[in-house]
């Protein structure tokens, strides 16, 4: 288990609709989304840093920018897969791993507004 956890957040505005919510497609609607990435580290570097906040935030903002002011249902794979908050959390994780392969990403949390969120943990650990 890591001794340190570094977190960064990014925000984006986007619309979406679930494809079969309670048996029927939802109407398209928008949210003020937020995503948070948590990176674990067992130790600090010579400067006393577990993982560079700046690098993590830039990567997260770049990924969020792919969805900003868009209809998420038009962005692959969400043109074929329902853009649930849970699916978005996995999508962010996959993209962040590709951008920061040296980062031990512990979890990704996506908020669909200020009060509701979903968290993806790649190791499958429960909270």
DAFEN-V276132 format. One line per field, one symbol per residue. ss: DSSP state (2 for helix, 1 for strand, 0 for the rest). psi: psi as a letter, one per 40 degrees, with the letter a starting at -180 (. if undefined). burial: # if it has 16 or more other ideal C-beta (glycine too) atoms within 10 Angstrom, else .. A space follows every 50 residues. Layout:
ss->???
psi->???
burial->???
This chain:
ss->00011111111111110000100100001111111111111000000000 00222222222222200001122200000000002222222222222220 000111111111000011110000000
psi->hidihhiiiiiihiiiiidfhfeiiiihiiigiihhhhhihdiiadefhd ihddddddddddddddehfihdeehheeeehhgidddddddddddddddg dehghdihhhhgaeeiiihhhdeehi.
burial->.....###.#.#.###.#............#.#########........# ##..###.###.##..#..####....#...####.###.###.##...# ..##########....##.##......
